Amino acid sequence: MPKGSRRVVVVGQGYVGLPLALRAVDVGYTVVGLDTSRDRVKRLEGGESYVQDISDEAVAAALATRRFWPTTDARECAEFDVAVITVPTPLTQGVPDLTHIEDAAGSIARFLRPGATVVLESTTYPGTTDELLVPILERGSELAAGCQFHAGYSPERIDPGNPVHTLVNTPKVVSGIDAASLEAVDAFYASLVDRTVRVSSTRVAEMAKLLENTFRHINIALVNELAMYAGQLGVSVWEAIDAASTKPFGFMRFTPGPGVGGHCLPVDPSYLSWKVKRSLGDSFRLVELANDINEHMPAYVTRRIVECLNRDRKPVNGSRILLLGLAYKKNTGDLRESPALSLCASLSALGAEISVVDGFVPAHQPISWPRVEATDQELADADLVVVVTDHDDIDYTKVATHARRVFDTRRRVPAGPTVEHL
């Protein structure tokens, strides 16, 4: 491992950790990119990126500086100045799974030295930094937090596929377990991003992350439920949202869809709900209701698809259905928790012949349904075309022209006699 500049360890080289590692290299740090996946490390060593927003050229440029060191060997973390933990925190049977944080903390604790700083970025419930991370670091290092090393929390705000709001120009919330830790955490991130936002405690920072995504989750649930009832009331929910969006204050635009997916919305609000239940014995009713609505959207969309086919006197069993978009979010290839997968599974169970179009999902990504191109012939051959994820590489005017019937969950296809919007 080359020496010379201040040494940063980024534990986890996924969609959060890799951009952070490369940015740290850009500003002059020597960076160890630690990951448990040998496949990921080999790809990085070869100058190959597996994160959509990071190019192969960016990885190669970082390697060329000789200050970026991808590895699976925790011993490479020795003598670090700053360590940032960016590992997954999934739900397992509805319960927060913090084993990746525990493992990451244990890996770096033995290399912790006086004056070093450890920051957690993984999404979690309030109290994790103080109650879980710090004790592991103290036991493994035999150093006292605050007195001998710094610790803090800074929630990740990466938005995959967003070319406007990046790691650098998105304000970074920072916190520490004490005043000295806050200074150290703030100084590190101030060297990477345009603006930092200090908060008084790690618990506030942890809560802020959950609040951001719970806010989105609840408001998406609101418009999803409106979409279920508006049509029956003779109202276009889309037109109502357009009209409400003209109000310059007191309203924020959210739009309905086939469900929620990704690394945040299906998970983060449940962390908050779990913590309230465990610590206070109460139910976070609004979160639980939002979860119920959003989780059932794929089933509602399935029902609407059945109704579309029925109007053409076609049973679902044996019908050819072409789904446009599998990823959970437009212009990304991320399939994590994607509602499109649930939709495909439910339609297949009803006997539909499913084929899918998604130019953003990598070709090597295993998918249970045949992948095709959105050609004029494929559109025309389908009994129903369903827009699930509204990627920008699809010509939606062509969809309206060639498809026999369209059910559009995102309102991208122009209105017409054969087009029905969610």
Secondary structure as UniProt FT lines:
FT   STRAND          7..11
FT   TURN            15..16
FT   HELIX           17..26
FT   TURN            27..28
FT   STRAND          30..34
FT   HELIX           38..45
FT   TURN            46..47
FT   TURN            52..53
FT   HELIX           56..64
FT   TURN            65..66
FT   STRAND          68..71
FT   HELIX           74..77
FT   TURN            78..79
FT   STRAND          82..85
FT   STRAND          91..92
FT   TURN            93..94
FT   STRAND          95..96
FT   HELIX           99..109
FT   TURN            110..111
FT   TURN            114..115
FT   STRAND          117..120
FT   TURN            126..127
FT   HELIX           129..133
FT   HELIX           134..141
FT   TURN            146..148
FT   STRAND          149..153
FT   TURN            160..161
FT   TURN            167..169
FT   STRAND          172..176
FT   HELIX           179..190
FT   TURN            191..192
FT   STRAND          196..198
FT   HELIX           202..230
FT   HELIX           231..233
FT   HELIX           237..244
FT   TURN            245..246
FT   TURN            265..267
FT   HELIX           268..280
FT   HELIX           285..295
FT   HELIX           297..311
FT   TURN            312..313
FT   TURN            317..318
FT   STRAND          320..324
FT   TURN            330..331
FT   TURN            336..337
FT   HELIX           339..349
FT   TURN            350..351
FT   STRAND          353..357
FT   TURN            363..364
FT   HELIX           376..381
FT   STRAND          384..387
FT   TURN            392..393
FT   HELIX           396..402
FT   STRAND          406..408
FT   TURN            417..418
FT   STRAND          419..421
//
